[in-house]
Amino acid sequence: MKPPKVLIVDDDPSIRGLLTQIVQQSGYSVEGAEDGQAALERLVDGGYDAVFTDLMMPRMGGIDLVRKLKELDPNLPVIVITGFPTMESGVTALREGATDFITKPFRLRDIKLLLERLLSQRRLLTEKPGDDGNRDLLERVNQQLYEKIKHISLLSYIAESIERLNDNTELLDWVLQTLNELTGAMEITVGFIEENDSFAVRRGMGVPRSLRIPIKGTSMEKARERRTYYQVAPGEESPYGSFALASSLLSIPIMIREETIGFLNLSRKPDGSAFTEDETRLVLSLTEKMATKFENNALYESLYSNFIDTLKALVTTIEARDSYTKTHSERVTRYALEIAEEIGLSAEETDAIKFACYLHDIGKIGIRDTVLLKPGGLTPEEFMDIRNHPAIGDNIVRSLSFLPLEREIIRHHHERWDGTGYPDGLRGIEIPLLARVVAVADTYDALTSSRPYRESRAHKDAMDELTTWSGRQFDPEIVDAFLRTRTGQYGALD
């Protein structure tokens, strides 16, 4: 009887050769192909019982090959070759029809068991069903399918959940809680390597958060050297102190750009057992995604901070051009925040006001000095230039999808309650609430500040002006709220 024939598809000769050797040792006939296109040419004649394929290959990659193979033979087992850093690609391949995936480094026992299981499933699907002969096998296949679906669902849940966590402290807390639920581990630490080559716990469950551990001579040193996980058996010394472990400890390096920056350690399963292969797969996948998200969050925070500093510098530049409006943005921010507190805005809305008020006139960077600093009245053409600054400001921050409320303030703080404002002529409650708040604060400061074409007005005169235009230029409720905040403060703000 001929042994089952397996095709191995990989553009790396060393990987192809290693996997060929392992599969042959498991008792199978093996042939190789350097990419998806070469594999299809071999598969035209059929005769293969299983296919291993890499994902990234020239001419035709693994995902496209999976799709083609499923068209040629829906029952042909296709196993995707992947590494833990590309686990998401393995999950994508499963969704496209791959039967399973294996991760590097390869182990003889794992591949042997995988092939036995998949070829048994193939026989079940291609042979005529018997009365009892296939019943047990069918039950096992169904159970394996259920486990695979559960595994894929968990990977998807992990990926989607981590993607939503933009704060690194919340991310680490979520990791601890999720790993506790998935593995039962009662001692979990996430931490980073310090300059003195010690491990400092950033977040912990079941251990002191201030814990610092020398890496040298511990499972973490072995994990860092091997650049993959390391499992310590019960009875061996714990890295947490000079005592023997009551249950297995799983130590996983946290890698960013090929550099180990920290470790994720799990131990103390309730039954004292070792971490299973499925648990290890899930933890490795979660660790990789956590590291990527951690780096992205840090990069985002750095870029955000730099961008905000740049915008504030632009505002400072604008105000430096005109001594009459210097510190205008700071005062508008203060008045608007007083209104926000008076009308009970949310923390998110208050933060948006706090930031956007500094930027509300950023569009004036695009207005000529001859217009912006003109001491007399403006011509109709010059006034149209001034009216463009909200739209210019909106265009400056348009690409920042994380500033939706702030953009509304920047664009609409010169709209009028009666619909005669600019740039969009919005009316009444069509005008965003926060823009209505800033409009009142902005106008009050404009009235009480000296300008090239007029002197500042007294506090009472400015409040009378706001009251006069309440219901025409301004939201009456916002004006009333501002009046309440100003009660008893006339002298301080004149």
C-alpha positions, 0 to 999 in steps of 0.5 A, a space after each residue: 500500500 502506497 503511503 499518503 502523498 504530501 505537497 509542501 509549498 514554500 519559497 524558502 528552500 531551507 524551510 521546505 527541506 526541514 518540513 519535508 524531512 519531518 513529514 517523511 519521518 512521519 511515514 509520508 511521501 513528500 514533494 515540494 513546490 517553490 510557490 503557489 503557481 508551481 503548486 497548481 501545476 503539480 496539482 493538476 494531475 491530482 494524487 496528493 492527500 494533503 498540502 502544506 503552504 507558506 503565506 508569503 510567496 512570489 507569483 502566487 501567495 498562500 491565501 490565493 493558493 488556498 482559494 484555488 485548492 478549495 475549487 479543485 478539491 474541497 476535501 483536500 486538507 490544506 495546512 498553512 505554515 505561519 509564525 506566531 508574529 503572523 498569527 492573524 494571517 493564519 486566521 485569515 487563511 482559515 476563513 478562506 478555507 484552509 483546514 488548519 495551520 502550523 506554527 514555526 518552529 515545527 515539531 515532529 509529534 505535532 505534524 504527525 498528529 495533525 496529518 493523522 487527524 486530517 487524513 482521517 477526516 479526508 477518508 471520512 468525507 470521501 468514503 461511503 459511510 458505514 453503520 458503525 465504522 465511521 460513527 466514532 470518527 465522525 464524532 471526533 471530527 465534529 469535536 475537532 471542528 468545534 474546537 477549531 471554531 472556538 479557537 478562531 472565535 477567541 483569536 478574533 475576539 482578542 484582535 477586536 478587543 485589543 484594537 479598541 484599547 487606546 490607553 496602554 494602562 487599560 490595555 494591560 489591565 484587559 490583558 490580565 483579566 482576559 488571560 485569567 479567564 482564558 487560562 485560569 492562571 492566578 498569578 500574571 505579570 506584565 512588565 518591562 526590562 530596565 537598564 539594570 537588566 531586571 524585570 519590573 512589573 508594570 501590571 500584576 495579578 496575584 503578585 506585588 505590583 512593585 515587584 522587580 526581578 533580576 532576569 539573569 538565571 531565570 526562565 525570562 532569560 531563557 525566553 529572551 535568548 530563545 526569542 519564544 516562550 519558555 515553560 517552567 515545570 512545577 518544583 523548579 525555582 520561581 523567578 518571583 523569589 527563592 521558592 519552588 513553583 507549585 504549578 507551571 510558569 509560562 514566560 513569554 517575551 514581549 517583542 517590538 521590532 525584534 527586540 525583547 522589551 519585557 515579559 508576560 508571565 503566567 502561573 498558578 493554574 488552579 489544578 497545578 497543570 501545565 499550560 496546554 498547546 492551545 492555551 499557549 497558542 492563544 497567549 502567544 497570539 495575545 502577547 504579539 497583538 498586545 506588543 503591536 498595540 502597545 507600540 502603536 499607542 505610544 507612537 500615537 501619543 507621541 505624534 498627537 503630542 507633537 501635533 498639538 504642540 505644533 498647532 499651539 505654536 501656530 496659534 501663538 504665531 497668529 496672536 503674536 502678529 496682533 498685540 490686541 488679540 494676544 492671549 485671546 484664546 486663553 481667555 475664550 477657553 476660560 469663559 467657555 469652560 465656565 459656561 460648560 460647567 454651568 450647563 453640565 457638559 460631559 467630560 468629553 465635551 469639556 475636554 473638546 472645548 478646552 482644546 478647541 478654544 486654543 485652536 478656534 482661530 487657527 484658520 487666521 494663519 491663512 489671512 493676509 496681515 494687511 487684512 488681519 491687522 487693518 486699523 480701520 473698517 474692512 472692505 466687503 472683499 476683505 471681510 469675505 477673507 476674514 469669513 474664510 478663517 473657520 473653513 481654513 481652520 477646519 481644513 487644517 485639522 480635517 485629516 485628524 479623525 480623532 477631533 470630531 467635536 473640536 472640528 465642529 467648534 473650529 468650523 462653526 463658532 461664527 454661525 448665528 442662531 438666526 442662520 445668517 452666520 458663516 461658513 455654512 449658514 446653520 440655524 438654531 440647534 443645527 449649530 453644534 452645541 459646543 460651537 454655540 458655547 464658544 461663540 458666546 465666549 469668543 464674542 464676549 472676549 472680542 467686546 472686552 478687548 481693544 482692537 485696532 478700530 475700537 477700544 474695549 467695552 466695559 463688562 456691563 456693556 458687553 453683557 448688554 450686547 450679548 443680551 440684545 443679540 440673544 435669540 438672533 446671533 446667540 443661543 438664548 440658553 447659552 447667553 443666560 448661562 453665561 450671565 449666571 456665571 458673570 454675576 458678581 464678577 463685574 469688577 474682575 473682568 472689566 
